[in-house]
Amino acid sequence: METTRQNKIARLLQKELGDIFQKQTQSTHGVLVSVSAVRISPDLSVARGYLSIFPPERAEEILNNINANVKSVRYELGTRVRHQLRIIPELKFFLDDSLDYLEHIDELLKK
C-alpha cells in the first residue's frame, strides 16, 4: 500500500515526465509518448514509469531509445523538480499495455 507521500511524488513525477516526453517528441511527427502511471518505491529511490506509446508498431523501438537515454531524462527531471525533491529517484521505464489488453478483451466479448 502506497503512502500519501509516495502518491504525491508519483503524481509530480508523472506530470513532469509527461512534459519532458511531450517536448522531446514534438520534433518527430506521428509519435506520441504519454506517461500513464508512475510507481515509486517506499524509500523513494526508484521510480517505475509506465509509458503509452503511439504508434504501437514503434513502441519497442521508442522504449529502448528512452531506456538508453535514461540519464539525460533523469537530469532534465532533476532540473525541474530540484526544489521539491532532495533526491531524484532512479528511473525505469516499461511499456503500458493496459489499453491493448482492454482492446483484446473487448474483441473477445464481441465474438
Biopython code that builds the backbone (N, CA, C, O; Angstrom):
import numpy as np
from Bio.PDB.StructureBuilder import StructureBuilder

atoms = [
    (1, "MET", "N", (0.841, -1.177, 0.000)),
    (1, "MET", "CA", (0.000, 0.000, 0.000)),
    (1, "MET", "C", (0.891, 1.246, 0.000)),
    (1, "MET", "O", (1.815, 1.363, 0.805)),
    (2, "GLU", "N", (0.602, 2.151, -0.896)),
    (2, "GLU", "CA", (1.426, 3.340, -1.028)),
    (2, "GLU", "C", (0.991, 4.414, -0.036)),
    (2, "GLU", "O", (-0.193, 4.572, 0.261)),
    (3, "THR", "N", (1.977, 5.142, 0.462)),
    (3, "THR", "CA", (1.689, 6.212, 1.395)),
    (3, "THR", "C", (1.278, 7.470, 0.638)),
    (3, "THR", "O", (1.396, 7.539, -0.586)),
    (4, "THR", "N", (0.797, 8.458, 1.378)),
    (4, "THR", "CA", (0.394, 9.727, 0.777)),
    (4, "THR", "C", (1.588, 10.409, 0.134)),
    (4, "THR", "O", (1.465, 10.991, -0.944)),
    (5, "ARG", "N", (2.740, 10.344, 0.783)),
    (5, "ARG", "CA", (3.946, 10.965, 0.228)),
    (5, "ARG", "C", (4.343, 10.301, -1.090)),
    (5, "ARG", "O", (4.701, 10.989, -2.046)),
    (6, "GLN", "N", (4.284, 8.979, -1.147)),
    (6, "GLN", "CA", (4.598, 8.269, -2.387)),
    (6, "GLN", "C", (3.646, 8.693, -3.508)),
    (6, "GLN", "O", (4.073, 8.901, -4.644)),
    (7, "ASN", "N", (2.365, 8.820, -3.188)),
    (7, "ASN", "CA", (1.382, 9.219, -4.200)),
    (7, "ASN", "C", (1.635, 10.633, -4.701)),
    (7, "ASN", "O", (1.527, 10.891, -5.900)),
    (8, "LYS", "N", (1.968, 11.549, -3.805)),
    (8, "LYS", "CA", (2.237, 12.934, -4.206)),
    (8, "LYS", "C", (3.467, 13.008, -5.111)),
    (8, "LYS", "O", (3.450, 13.700, -6.130)),
    (9, "ILE", "N", (4.518, 12.307, -4.745)),
    (9, "ILE", "CA", (5.739, 12.324, -5.548)),
    (9, "ILE", "C", (5.496, 11.638, -6.890)),
    (9, "ILE", "O", (6.000, 12.089, -7.918)),
    (10, "ALA", "N", (4.728, 10.553, -6.885)),
    (10, "ALA", "CA", (4.421, 9.850, -8.135)),
    (10, "ALA", "C", (3.646, 10.755, -9.087)),
    (10, "ALA", "O", (3.920, 10.767, -10.287)),
    (11, "ARG", "N", (2.677, 11.517, -8.561)),
    (11, "ARG", "CA", (1.913, 12.438, -9.407)),
    (11, "ARG", "C", (2.802, 13.547, -9.952)),
    (11, "ARG", "O", (2.675, 13.929, -11.115)),
    (12, "LEU", "N", (3.708, 14.070, -9.113)),
    (12, "LEU", "CA", (4.638, 15.110, -9.555)),
    (12, "LEU", "C", (5.531, 14.583, -10.678)),
    (12, "LEU", "O", (5.715, 15.250, -11.696)),
    (13, "LEU", "N", (6.085, 13.387, -10.487)),
    (13, "LEU", "CA", (6.963, 12.798, -11.499)),
    (13, "LEU", "C", (6.195, 12.495, -12.785)),
    (13, "LEU", "O", (6.727, 12.685, -13.878)),
    (14, "GLN", "N", (4.948, 12.024, -12.669)),
    (14, "GLN", "CA", (4.150, 11.724, -13.843)),
    (14, "GLN", "C", (3.904, 12.988, -14.664)),
    (14, "GLN", "O", (4.008, 12.959, -15.890)),
    (15, "LYS", "N", (3.585, 14.078, -14.007)),
    (15, "LYS", "CA", (3.336, 15.344, -14.693)),
    (15, "LYS", "C", (4.597, 15.854, -15.389)),
    (15, "LYS", "O", (4.554, 16.244, -16.555)),
    (16, "GLU", "N", (5.707, 15.847, -14.675)),
    (16, "GLU", "CA", (6.944, 16.384, -15.239)),
    (16, "GLU", "C", (7.496, 15.494, -16.350)),
    (16, "GLU", "O", (7.976, 16.002, -17.363)),
    (17, "LEU", "N", (7.433, 14.175, -16.175)),
    (17, "LEU", "CA", (7.898, 13.275, -17.225)),
    (17, "LEU", "C", (7.032, 13.400, -18.478)),
    (17, "LEU", "O", (7.537, 13.330, -19.598)),
    (18, "GLY", "N", (5.729, 13.587, -18.283)),
    (18, "GLY", "CA", (4.843, 13.809, -19.421)),
    (18, "GLY", "C", (5.235, 15.046, -20.202)),
    (18, "GLY", "O", (5.242, 15.029, -21.432)),
    (19, "ASP", "N", (5.565, 16.130, -19.492)),
    (19, "ASP", "CA", (6.011, 17.358, -20.161)),
    (19, "ASP", "C", (7.328, 17.138, -20.898)),
    (19, "ASP", "O", (7.497, 17.611, -22.022)),
    (20, "ILE", "N", (8.256, 16.428, -20.275)),
    (20, "ILE", "CA", (9.562, 16.159, -20.899)),
    (20, "ILE", "C", (9.381, 15.379, -22.190)),
    (20, "ILE", "O", (9.947, 15.743, -23.221)),
    (21, "PHE", "N", (8.585, 14.298, -22.141)),
    (21, "PHE", "CA", (8.391, 13.468, -23.329)),
    (21, "PHE", "C", (7.609, 14.209, -24.406)),
    (21, "PHE", "O", (7.839, 13.993, -25.596)),
    (22, "GLN", "N", (6.691, 15.075, -24.004)),
    (22, "GLN", "CA", (5.943, 15.851, -24.983)),
    (22, "GLN", "C", (6.872, 16.794, -25.745)),
    (22, "GLN", "O", (6.755, 16.935, -26.962)),
    (23, "LYS", "N", (7.789, 17.437, -25.032)),
    (23, "LYS", "CA", (8.728, 18.341, -25.690)),
    (23, "LYS", "C", (9.710, 17.576, -26.573)),
    (23, "LYS", "O", (10.081, 18.055, -27.644)),
    (24, "GLN", "N", (10.133, 16.396, -26.134)),
    (24, "GLN", "CA", (11.088, 15.611, -26.916)),
    (24, "GLN", "C", (10.470, 15.041, -28.178)),
    (24, "GLN", "O", (11.163, 14.886, -29.184)),
    (25, "THR", "N", (9.181, 14.725, -28.151)),
    (25, "THR", "CA", (8.551, 14.103, -29.315)),
    (25, "THR", "C", (7.894, 15.118, -30.246)),
    (25, "THR", "O", (7.315, 14.724, -31.259)),
    (26, "GLN", "N", (7.964, 16.399, -29.938)),
    (26, "GLN", "CA", (7.394, 17.407, -30.834)),
    (26, "GLN", "C", (8.112, 17.412, -32.182)),
    (26, "GLN", "O", (7.493, 17.665, -33.215)),
    (27, "SER", "N", (9.409, 17.136, -32.174)),
    (27, "SER", "CA", (10.168, 17.168, -33.428)),
    (27, "SER", "C", (9.895, 15.951, -34.313)),
    (27, "SER", "O", (10.051, 16.027, -35.532)),
    (28, "THR", "N", (9.490, 14.836, -33.715)),
    (28, "THR", "CA", (9.174, 13.647, -34.506)),
    (28, "THR", "C", (7.658, 13.587, -34.704)),
    (28, "THR", "O", (6.909, 13.362, -33.753)),
    (29, "HIS", "N", (7.223, 13.786, -35.921)),
    (29, "HIS", "CA", (5.792, 13.819, -36.212)),
    (29, "HIS", "C", (5.212, 12.413, -36.232)),
    (29, "HIS", "O", (5.840, 11.475, -36.723)),
    (30, "GLY", "N", (4.013, 12.281, -35.695)),
    (30, "GLY", "CA", (3.343, 10.998, -35.692)),
    (30, "GLY", "C", (3.693, 10.108, -34.522)),
    (30, "GLY", "O", (3.268, 8.954, -34.478)),
    (31, "VAL", "N", (4.471, 10.624, -33.557)),
    (31, "VAL", "CA", (4.841, 9.835, -32.383)),
    (31, "VAL", "C", (4.289, 10.532, -31.146)),
    (31, "VAL", "O", (4.458, 11.739, -30.978)),
    (32, "LEU", "N", (3.632, 9.771, -30.285)),
    (32, "LEU", "CA", (3.073, 10.310, -29.057)),
    (32, "LEU", "C", (3.476, 9.400, -27.900)),
    (32, "LEU", "O", (3.205, 8.200, -27.923)),
    (33, "VAL", "N", (4.122, 9.974, -26.895)),
    (33, "VAL", "CA", (4.517, 9.232, -25.703)),
    (33, "VAL", "C", (3.827, 9.885, -24.513)),
    (33, "VAL", "O", (4.016, 11.074, -24.257)),
    (34, "SER", "N", (3.031, 9.112, -23.788)),
    (34, "SER", "CA", (2.385, 9.643, -22.594)),
    (34, "SER", "C", (2.715, 8.734, -21.409)),
    (34, "SER", "O", (2.890, 7.525, -21.562)),
    (35, "VAL", "N", (2.792, 9.334, -20.246)),
    (35, "VAL", "CA", (3.099, 8.602, -19.016)),
    (35, "VAL", "C", (1.769, 8.242, -18.364)),
    (35, "VAL", "O", (1.077, 9.109, -17.833)),
    (36, "SER", "N", (1.419, 6.968, -18.406)),
    (36, "SER", "CA", (0.123, 6.560, -17.875)),
    (36, "SER", "C", (0.146, 6.360, -16.368)),
    (36, "SER", "O", (-0.876, 6.551, -15.708)),
    (37, "ALA", "N", (1.291, 5.980, -15.810)),
    (37, "ALA", "CA", (1.385, 5.793, -14.360)),
    (37, "ALA", "C", (2.844, 5.836, -13.926)),
    (37, "ALA", "O", (3.752, 5.517, -14.693)),
    (38, "VAL", "N", (3.041, 6.237, -12.678)),
    (38, "VAL", "CA", (4.367, 6.192, -12.056)),
    (38, "VAL", "C", (4.199, 5.530, -10.699)),
    (38, "VAL", "O", (3.339, 5.924, -9.912)),
    (39, "ARG", "N", (5.005, 4.545, -10.433)),
    (39, "ARG", "CA", (5.025, 3.871, -9.128)),
    (39, "ARG", "C", (6.389, 4.125, -8.521)),
    (39, "ARG", "O", (7.413, 3.993, -9.192)),
    (40, "ILE", "N", (6.398, 4.491, -7.246)),
    (40, "ILE", "CA", (7.659, 4.813, -6.588)),
    (40, "ILE", "C", (7.858, 3.887, -5.400)),
    (40, "ILE", "O", (6.905, 3.544, -4.700)),
    (41, "SER", "N", (9.101, 3.485, -5.178)),
    (41, "SER", "CA", (9.411, 2.544, -4.095)),
    (41, "SER", "C", (9.217, 3.229, -2.738)),
    (41, "SER", "O", (9.227, 4.458, -2.659)),
    (42, "PRO", "N", (9.040, 2.446, -1.678)),
    (42, "PRO", "CA", (8.812, 3.041, -0.353)),
    (42, "PRO", "C", (9.948, 3.941, 0.134)),
    (42, "PRO", "O", (9.700, 4.889, 0.879)),
    (43, "ASP", "N", (11.191, 3.663, -0.272)),
    (43, "ASP", "CA", (12.298, 4.526, 0.145)),
    (43, "ASP", "C", (12.537, 5.682, -0.825)),
    (43, "ASP", "O", (13.498, 6.434, -0.669)),
    (44, "LEU", "N", (11.660, 5.827, -1.832)),
    (44, "LEU", "CA", (11.679, 6.927, -2.800)),
    (44, "LEU", "C", (12.943, 6.958, -3.648)),
    (44, "LEU", "O", (13.331, 8.017, -4.141)),
    (45, "SER", "N", (13.591, 5.808, -3.822)),
    (45, "SER", "CA", (14.839, 5.789, -4.587)),
    (45, "SER", "C", (14.664, 5.286, -6.014)),
    (45, "SER", "O", (15.514, 5.544, -6.867)),
    (46, "VAL", "N", (13.574, 4.572, -6.285)),
    (46, "VAL", "CA", (13.345, 4.022, -7.628)),
    (46, "VAL", "C", (11.930, 4.372, -8.061)),
    (46, "VAL", "O", (10.964, 4.145, -7.332)),
    (47, "ALA", "N", (11.827, 4.928, -9.259)),
    (47, "ALA", "CA", (10.515, 5.232, -9.832)),
    (47, "ALA", "C", (10.349, 4.428, -11.112)),
    (47, "ALA", "O", (11.214, 4.452, -11.986)),
    (48, "ARG", "N", (9.233, 3.716, -11.216)),
    (48, "ARG", "CA", (8.914, 2.947, -12.414)),
    (48, "ARG", "C", (7.840, 3.702, -13.188)),
    (48, "ARG", "O", (6.732, 3.915, -12.695)),
    (49, "GLY", "N", (8.187, 4.100, -14.404)),
    (49, "GLY", "CA", (7.237, 4.824, -15.238)),
    (49, "GLY", "C", (6.658, 3.910, -16.297)),
    (49, "GLY", "O", (7.390, 3.182, -16.968)),
    (50, "TYR", "N", (5.341, 3.948, -16.447)),
    (50, "TYR", "CA", (4.654, 3.140, -17.444)),
    (50, "TYR", "C", (4.228, 4.057, -18.579)),
    (50, "TYR", "O", (3.458, 4.997, -18.379)),
    (51, "LEU", "N", (4.741, 3.773, -19.780)),
    (51, "LEU", "CA", (4.547, 4.640, -20.927)),
    (51, "LEU", "C", (3.571, 4.034, -21.921)),
    (51, "LEU", "O", (3.619, 2.841, -22.220)),
    (52, "SER", "N", (2.688, 4.881, -22.423)),
    (52, "SER", "CA", (1.794, 4.514, -23.502)),
    (52, "SER", "C", (2.317, 5.198, -24.755)),
    (52, "SER", "O", (2.405, 6.425, -24.805)),
    (53, "ILE", "N", (2.666, 4.410, -25.765)),
    (53, "ILE", "CA", (3.344, 4.933, -26.945)),
    (53, "ILE", "C", (2.487, 4.682, -28.183)),
    (53, "ILE", "O", (1.999, 3.576, -28.420)),
    (54, "PHE", "N", (2.322, 5.757, -28.968)),
    (54, "PHE", "CA", (1.622, 5.655, -30.242)),
    (54, "PHE", "C", (2.558, 6.088, -31.350)),
    (54, "PHE", "O", (3.184, 7.135, -31.186)),
    (55, "PRO", "N", (2.707, 5.420, -32.410)),
    (55, "PRO", "CA", (2.028, 4.206, -32.865)),
    (55, "PRO", "C", (2.589, 2.954, -32.183)),
    (55, "PRO", "O", (3.785, 2.884, -31.903)),
    (56, "PRO", "N", (1.741, 1.981, -31.919)),
    (56, "PRO", "CA", (2.183, 0.774, -31.203)),
    (56, "PRO", "C", (3.228, -0.051, -31.949)),
    (56, "PRO", "O", (3.954, -0.830, -31.331)),
    (57, "GLU", "N", (3.315, 0.112, -33.279)),
    (57, "GLU", "CA", (4.299, -0.654, -34.039)),
    (57, "GLU", "C", (5.726, -0.247, -33.665)),
    (57, "GLU", "O", (6.640, -1.070, -33.712)),
    (58, "ARG", "N", (5.912, 1.014, -33.297)),
    (58, "ARG", "CA", (7.249, 1.511, -32.964)),
    (58, "ARG", "C", (7.481, 1.583, -31.456)),
    (58, "ARG", "O", (8.472, 2.165, -31.016)),
    (59, "ALA", "N", (6.589, 1.006, -30.663)),
    (59, "ALA", "CA", (6.648, 1.145, -29.213)),
    (59, "ALA", "C", (7.947, 0.579, -28.628)),
    (59, "ALA", "O", (8.588, 1.227, -27.800)),
    (60, "GLU", "N", (8.333, -0.627, -29.057)),
    (60, "GLU", "CA", (9.556, -1.244, -28.522)),
    (60, "GLU", "C", (10.794, -0.414, -28.871)),
    (60, "GLU", "O", (11.673, -0.215, -28.033)),
    (61, "GLU", "N", (10.850, 0.061, -30.103)),
    (61, "GLU", "CA", (11.992, 0.867, -30.539)),
    (61, "GLU", "C", (12.099, 2.162, -29.719)),
    (61, "GLU", "O", (13.187, 2.538, -29.283)),
    (62, "ILE", "N", (10.982, 2.825, -29.520)),
    (62, "ILE", "CA", (10.981, 4.086, -28.769)),
    (62, "ILE", "C", (11.302, 3.834, -27.304)),
    (62, "ILE", "O", (12.049, 4.599, -26.694)),
    (63, "LEU", "N", (10.744, 2.764, -26.731)),
    (63, "LEU", "CA", (11.021, 2.428, -25.336)),
    (63, "LEU", "C", (12.501, 2.111, -25.132)),
    (63, "LEU", "O", (13.089, 2.539, -24.139)),
    (64, "ASN", "N", (13.110, 1.373, -26.052)),
    (64, "ASN", "CA", (14.543, 1.077, -25.956)),
    (64, "ASN", "C", (15.373, 2.347, -26.059)),
    (64, "ASN", "O", (16.383, 2.487, -25.369)),
    (65, "ASN", "N", (14.956, 3.270, -26.913)),
    (65, "ASN", "CA", (15.645, 4.544, -27.050)),
    (65, "ASN", "C", (15.555, 5.360, -25.757)),
    (65, "ASN", "O", (16.538, 5.967, -25.330)),
    (66, "ILE", "N", (14.380, 5.371, -25.143)),
    (66, "ILE", "CA", (14.199, 6.103, -23.883)),
    (66, "ILE", "C", (15.050, 5.482, -22.780)),
    (66, "ILE", "O", (15.695, 6.197, -22.013)),
    (67, "ASN", "N", (15.052, 4.142, -22.699)),
    (67, "ASN", "CA", (15.852, 3.474, -21.669)),
    (67, "ASN", "C", (17.351, 3.667, -21.896)),
    (67, "ASN", "O", (18.127, 3.679, -20.940)),
    (68, "ALA", "N", (17.760, 3.817, -23.151)),
    (68, "ALA", "CA", (19.174, 4.072, -23.437)),
    (68, "ALA", "C", (19.580, 5.482, -23.012)),
    (68, "ALA", "O", (20.739, 5.720, -22.673)),
    (69, "ASN", "N", (18.633, 6.412, -23.028)),
    (69, "ASN", "CA", (18.905, 7.805, -22.674)),
    (69, "ASN", "C", (18.303, 8.190, -21.328)),
    (69, "ASN", "O", (17.946, 9.348, -21.114)),
    (70, "VAL", "N", (18.190, 7.219, -20.420)),
    (70, "VAL", "CA", (17.524, 7.472, -19.140)),
    (70, "VAL", "C", (18.307, 8.480, -18.278)),
    (70, "VAL", "O", (17.710, 9.176, -17.457)),
    (71, "LYS", "N", (19.613, 8.562, -18.453)),
    (71, "LYS", "CA", (20.402, 9.513, -17.661)),
    (71, "LYS", "C", (20.060, 10.955, -18.025)),
    (71, "LYS", "O", (19.956, 11.810, -17.145)),
    (72, "SER", "N", (19.886, 11.228, -19.311)),
    (72, "SER", "CA", (19.542, 12.590, -19.716)),
    (72, "SER", "C", (18.114, 12.939, -19.287)),
    (72, "SER", "O", (17.838, 14.090, -18.946)),
    (73, "VAL", "N", (17.204, 11.959, -19.300)),
    (73, "VAL", "CA", (15.836, 12.191, -18.835)),
    (73, "VAL", "C", (15.846, 12.482, -17.342)),
    (73, "VAL", "O", (15.132, 13.371, -16.876)),
    (74, "ARG", "N", (16.653, 11.737, -16.587)),
    (74, "ARG", "CA", (16.744, 11.948, -15.142)),
    (74, "ARG", "C", (17.348, 13.316, -14.826)),
    (74, "ARG", "O", (16.927, 13.980, -13.879)),
    (75, "TYR", "N", (18.329, 13.733, -15.614)),
    (75, "TYR", "CA", (18.937, 15.050, -15.423)),
    (75, "TYR", "C", (17.908, 16.157, -15.680)),
    (75, "TYR", "O", (17.799, 17.106, -14.903)),
    (76, "GLU", "N", (17.166, 16.026, -16.765)),
    (76, "GLU", "CA", (16.126, 17.011, -17.085)),
    (76, "GLU", "C", (15.068, 17.049, -15.992)),
    (76, "GLU", "O", (14.610, 18.123, -15.602)),
    (77, "LEU", "N", (14.680, 15.873, -15.497)),
    (77, "LEU", "CA", (13.714, 15.799, -14.407)),
    (77, "LEU", "C", (14.266, 16.462, -13.152)),
    (77, "LEU", "O", (13.545, 17.164, -12.443)),
    (78, "GLY", "N", (15.544, 16.237, -12.883)),
    (78, "GLY", "CA", (16.178, 16.830, -11.709)),
    (78, "GLY", "C", (16.195, 18.346, -11.753)),
    (78, "GLY", "O", (16.017, 19.001, -10.726)),
    (79, "THR", "N", (16.410, 18.912, -12.943)),
    (79, "THR", "CA", (16.404, 20.374, -13.042)),
    (79, "THR", "C", (15.005, 20.939, -12.837)),
    (79, "THR", "O", (14.858, 22.079, -12.397)),
    (80, "ARG", "N", (13.981, 20.160, -13.149)),
    (80, "ARG", "CA", (12.607, 20.640, -12.994)),
    (80, "ARG", "C", (12.095, 20.527, -11.558)),
    (80, "ARG", "O", (11.348, 21.394, -11.104)),
    (81, "VAL", "N", (12.485, 19.468, -10.833)),
    (81, "VAL", "CA", (11.910, 19.219, -9.501)),
    (81, "VAL", "C", (12.934, 19.389, -8.380)),
    (81, "VAL", "O", (12.728, 18.886, -7.275)),
    (82, "ARG", "N", (14.027, 20.086, -8.649)),
    (82, "ARG", "CA", (15.086, 20.179, -7.645)),
    (82, "ARG", "C", (14.654, 20.914, -6.384)),
    (82, "ARG", "O", (15.242, 20.716, -5.321)),
    (83, "HIS", "N", (13.631, 21.761, -6.489)),
    (83, "HIS", "CA", (13.168, 22.477, -5.300)),
    (83, "HIS", "C", (12.122, 21.684, -4.505)),
    (83, "HIS", "O", (11.847, 22.007, -3.349)),
    (84, "GLN", "N", (11.540, 20.649, -5.121)),
    (84, "GLN", "CA", (10.550, 19.836, -4.422)),
    (84, "GLN", "C", (11.131, 18.552, -3.842)),
    (84, "GLN", "O", (10.667, 18.074, -2.806)),
    (85, "LEU", "N", (12.157, 17.984, -4.510)),
    (85, "LEU", "CA", (12.734, 16.719, -4.057)),
    (85, "LEU", "C", (14.214, 16.886, -3.741)),
    (85, "LEU", "O", (14.939, 17.578, -4.456)),
    (86, "ARG", "N", (14.647, 16.255, -2.684)),
    (86, "ARG", "CA", (16.056, 16.308, -2.335)),
    (86, "ARG", "C", (16.862, 15.310, -3.156)),
    (86, "ARG", "O", (17.965, 15.615, -3.609)),
    (87, "ILE", "N", (16.309, 14.120, -3.344)),
    (87, "ILE", "CA", (16.983, 13.065, -4.114)),
    (87, "ILE", "C", (16.092, 12.709, -5.302)),
    (87, "ILE", "O", (14.908, 12.414, -5.139)),
    (88, "ILE", "N", (16.670, 12.741, -6.482)),
    (88, "ILE", "CA", (15.929, 12.368, -7.691)),
    (88, "ILE", "C", (15.996, 10.849, -7.826)),
    (88, "ILE", "O", (17.090, 10.286, -7.861)),
    (89, "PRO", "N", (14.852, 10.178, -7.904)),
    (89, "PRO", "CA", (14.883, 8.712, -7.956)),
    (89, "PRO", "C", (15.459, 8.178, -9.265)),
    (89, "PRO", "O", (15.435, 8.843, -10.301)),
    (90, "GLU", "N", (15.971, 6.965, -9.180)),
    (90, "GLU", "CA", (16.428, 6.257, -10.373)),
    (90, "GLU", "C", (15.195, 5.912, -11.199)),
    (90, "GLU", "O", (14.180, 5.482, -10.651)),
    (91, "LEU", "N", (15.277, 6.098, -12.509)),
    (91, "LEU", "CA", (14.121, 5.903, -13.383)),
    (91, "LEU", "C", (14.218, 4.595, -14.150)),
    (91, "LEU", "O", (15.280, 4.235, -14.659)),
    (92, "LYS", "N", (13.096, 3.892, -14.226)),
    (92, "LYS", "CA", (12.968, 2.690, -15.044)),
    (92, "LYS", "C", (11.653, 2.807, -15.799)),
    (92, "LYS", "O", (10.614, 3.112, -15.213)),
    (93, "PHE", "N", (11.706, 2.561, -17.105)),
    (93, "PHE", "CA", (10.507, 2.720, -17.916)),
    (93, "PHE", "C", (10.061, 1.386, -18.484)),
    (93, "PHE", "O", (10.870, 0.553, -18.895)),
    (94, "PHE", "N", (8.733, 1.208, -18.491)),
    (94, "PHE", "CA", (8.116, -0.006, -19.006)),
    (94, "PHE", "C", (6.976, 0.375, -19.938)),
    (94, "PHE", "O", (6.442, 1.481, -19.859)),
    (95, "LEU", "N", (6.615, -0.534, -20.807)),
    (95, "LEU", "CA", (5.524, -0.313, -21.732)),
    (95, "LEU", "C", (4.208, -0.610, -21.033)),
    (95, "LEU", "O", (4.044, -1.670, -20.429)),
    (96, "ASP", "N", (3.271, 0.325, -21.114)),
    (96, "ASP", "CA", (1.947, 0.131, -20.524)),
    (96, "ASP", "C", (1.059, -0.499, -21.579)),
    (96, "ASP", "O", (0.685, 0.155, -22.552)),
    (97, "ASP", "N", (0.724, -1.747, -21.392)),
    (97, "ASP", "CA", (-0.086, -2.458, -22.377)),
    (97, "ASP", "C", (-1.527, -2.641, -21.909)),
    (97, "ASP", "O", (-2.224, -3.523, -22.412)),
    (98, "SER", "N", (-1.981, -1.839, -20.971)),
    (98, "SER", "CA", (-3.338, -1.993, -20.458)),
    (98, "SER", "C", (-4.385, -1.665, -21.525)),
    (98, "SER", "O", (-5.446, -2.288, -21.551)),
    (99, "LEU", "N", (-4.103, -0.694, -22.406)),
    (99, "LEU", "CA", (-5.060, -0.377, -23.469)),
    (99, "LEU", "C", (-5.159, -1.517, -24.480)),
    (99, "LEU", "O", (-6.245, -1.831, -24.968)),
    (100, "ASP", "N", (-4.018, -2.132, -24.790)),
    (100, "ASP", "CA", (-4.040, -3.284, -25.693)),
    (100, "ASP", "C", (-4.812, -4.439, -25.066)),
    (100, "ASP", "O", (-5.535, -5.159, -25.755)),
    (101, "TYR", "N", (-4.654, -4.611, -23.752)),
    (101, "TYR", "CA", (-5.361, -5.669, -23.033)),
    (101, "TYR", "C", (-6.865, -5.419, -23.066)),
    (101, "TYR", "O", (-7.648, -6.339, -23.306)),
    (102, "LEU", "N", (-7.267, -4.171, -22.825)),
    (102, "LEU", "CA", (-8.695, -3.831, -22.861)),
    (102, "LEU", "C", (-9.274, -4.048, -24.253)),
    (102, "LEU", "O", (-10.392, -4.542, -24.396)),
    (103, "GLU", "N", (-8.520, -3.683, -25.267)),
    (103, "GLU", "CA", (-8.964, -3.870, -26.643)),
    (103, "GLU", "C", (-9.133, -5.353, -26.961)),
    (103, "GLU", "O", (-10.087, -5.747, -27.632)),
    (104, "HIS", "N", (-8.204, -6.169, -26.475)),
    (104, "HIS", "CA", (-8.279, -7.617, -26.695)),
    (104, "HIS", "C", (-9.494, -8.210, -26.006)),
    (104, "HIS", "O", (-10.185, -9.042, -26.592)),
    (105, "ILE", "N", (-9.770, -7.800, -24.772)),
    (105, "ILE", "CA", (-10.929, -8.294, -24.033)),
    (105, "ILE", "C", (-12.222, -7.862, -24.741)),
    (105, "ILE", "O", (-13.161, -8.648, -24.868)),
    (106, "ASP", "N", (-12.255, -6.614, -25.196)),
    (106, "ASP", "CA", (-13.425, -6.112, -25.905)),
    (106, "ASP", "C", (-13.666, -6.915, -27.189)),
    (106, "ASP", "O", (-14.808, -7.224, -27.529)),
    (107, "GLU", "N", (-12.600, -7.245, -27.885)),
    (107, "GLU", "CA", (-12.691, -8.030, -29.118)),
    (107, "GLU", "C", (-13.220, -9.441, -28.819)),
    (107, "GLU", "O", (-14.023, -9.981, -29.580)),
    (108, "LEU", "N", (-12.770, -10.027, -27.719)),
    (108, "LEU", "CA", (-13.239, -11.361, -27.352)),
    (108, "LEU", "C", (-14.719, -11.345, -26.968)),
    (108, "LEU", "O", (-15.447, -12.294, -27.257)),
    (109, "LEU", "N", (-15.161, -10.267, -26.316)),
    (109, "LEU", "CA", (-16.562, -10.192, -25.895)),
    (109, "LEU", "C", (-17.505, -9.986, -27.083)),
    (109, "LEU", "O", (-18.676, -10.361, -27.014)),
    (110, "LYS", "N", (-17.008, -9.399, -28.161)),
    (110, "LYS", "CA", (-17.858, -9.168, -29.337)),
    (110, "LYS", "C", (-18.125, -10.443, -30.140)),
    (110, "LYS", "O", (-19.064, -10.494, -30.935)),
    (111, "LYS", "N", (-17.303, -11.466, -29.932)),
    (111, "LYS", "CA", (-17.461, -12.725, -30.690)),
    (111, "LYS", "C", (-18.633, -13.525, -30.204)),
    (111, "LYS", "O", (-18.905, -14.604, -30.730)),
]
sb = StructureBuilder()
sb.init_structure("model")
sb.init_model(0)
sb.init_chain("A")
sb.init_seg("    ")
for serial, (resi, resn, name, xyz) in enumerate(atoms, 1):
    if name == "N":
        sb.init_residue(resn, " ", resi, " ")
    sb.init_atom(name, np.array(xyz, "f"), 0.0, 1.0, " ", f" {name:<3s}", serial, name[0])
structure = sb.get_structure()
